[in-house]
Amino acid sequence: MQEFDCCTLCPRECRVNRNQKELGFCQASNRIRIARYSLHFWEEPCLSGTKGSGTIFFSYCNLRCIYCQNHEISTKNHGKDITIERFAEICISLQEKGALNINLVTPTHFIPLIRDGLLLAKKKGLSIPVIYNTSSYEKVESLKLLDGLIDIYLPDLKYFDYSLGEKFSFASNYFSVAKAAIDEMIRQVGKPKFNGDIMVKGVIVRHLLLPTHSDDSKKIISYLYKKYKDNIYISIMNQYTPIKRFYDYFELNDKVSDNEYDLLVNYACDLGITKAFIQEGDTSKESFIPNFNEYDNI
């Protein structure tokens, strides 16, 4: 595929030739690699419903946060290479199982292949909404390749402070890149639309509260509401899970306290935010992390 001859799909612009097996920051080749696909019941209620979201977890990542709960696939690259044709078949299979949508998790580095796979799947009868589930470390030009193929964007907005992007995700320009990407996502799909309780169009911006970084989280929540008001939903997440021992950043060795999270939710309410999702109970368990070692059905 021509886009891989000198890869500049993401903001890192590695310019490697993935068609000649050169590897950039994300480590991805010129073939789709996935670690798991299944009905997933732990997304926001308007996405999972009672039938589940048809989730496809892609291997590799162009951000690779040091605390990633999916590190088995984002940095260890577990998974299996598949063809565009097989990707289309998987989409149809999930639809036949009753999935409410097709949920593409960490897809950035495979955008051209996903574009062709979705076009093929739609020819084969794919009719349910497609979700693009991303860290938001995206180039606007690359997102435009998917214009008309994505119904729901599910971006993170991880950091407001540029130093946090550098420290935790090796991306000092994270906030400027992410806010431009989210602007493009909203341009493509517009205001939220629902069929009953299920979202069929729109943008939900997620923010994961990191331990001891509630001040940065407040800046993000404030930015999102002041800029977009009710044109998006905001999902405020408390599920940070320490997946290893950190010796440089001790704050990442703890879970988010109930008090930290409650204060952030109260802050959002005081701003006037009503279109939001919050999490209740102990979501920071390893049991919430999918098993990425089951490749038989791929």
Salt bridges, closest charged atoms under 4 A:
GLU3 OE2 - ARG115 NH2 3.33
GLU13 OE1 - ARG15 NH2 3.94
GLU13 OE2 - LYS139 NZ 2.80
GLU43 OE1 - ARG206 NH2 2.41
GLU44 OE1 - ARG206 NH2 2.84
GLU72 OE2 - HIS71 NE2 3.96
GLU72 OE2 - LYS76 NZ 3.58
GLU72 OE1 - HIS78 ND1 3.32
ASP81 OD1 - ARG33 NH1 3.03
GLU89 OE1 - ARG86 NH1 3.26
ASP116 OD1 - ARG115 NE 3.12
ASP147 OD2 - ARG187 NH2 2.88
ASP151 OD1 - LYS201 NZ 3.51
ASP156 OD2 - LYS158 NZ 3.26
ASP183 OD2 - LYS227 NZ 3.01
GLU184 OE2 - ARG187 NH2 2.81
GLU251 OE2 - HIS213 NE2 3.21
ASP282 OD2 - LYS255 NZ 3.96
GLU294 OE1 - ARG36 NH1 3.41
